[in-house]
């Protein structure tokens, strides 16, 4: 119990439970199964992107181009639909092509960060504008509606298994797969090691450039999956539909316990962070609070969570400094 109480994930879970209890009194609809399925399905895209962002933040980097990258993949999907047959083959092809496009775009970020050693914030700010500009140039800011989508893809989007939408299963599969990679594979352990102490990790033989390339490429891969989920959920492609989503993604990861300085983060924690933001948003909607306040809440959460991490980081550094002084004396 003492171990659980010390975990930040446990405190986030406690907050989720408390807010859920409060919201159940605000609206009796909140605790219904239908509402919770809507919450999870509606935030599947944010969740998938947050899982990828977790790995990047663990390595002490950040990717602010993730929303623009995902939008670029969704637009690519929209135009590819015109050339795909109206059969289940098109669904299979989309699940192959969309992640591949995402990997290529993510690898571009990774190449600049790992090989040329440009700070990730600078690289992704640049690619954010590149991707967004190209998308608006190609689409002229116009929607791509479902009339161009194959019927097989629309049928896939509407699949439910045991009453649970297919997008929730897709979200769960991404979460479980990434958790396994981070916990049980060499590259996953290398991600944690690089975030904890990059210099020591390199000295023991971990390839720094390979790890950086992996996390940004994997972010691109998940952006491709998220693009499919977004297209399935909305049945349309909006070139501006995901603008600003990167802030929510980052907020969910940091709120879930990832340290902005790197070295700490977990998939269960990120899922709890996504869930906390989702129920707060849902609660504000049920309480009929102006939707513009959602941005205020998200921004406040980022500031509070990062400030909390920064204070803890400084305290830990001071403790280490005191220990070194005592040992030296």
Order of alpha helices (4+ residues) and beta strands (2+ residues): alpha-alpha-alpha-alpha-alpha-alpha-alpha-beta-alpha-beta-beta-alpha-alpha-alpha-alpha-beta-alpha-alpha-alpha
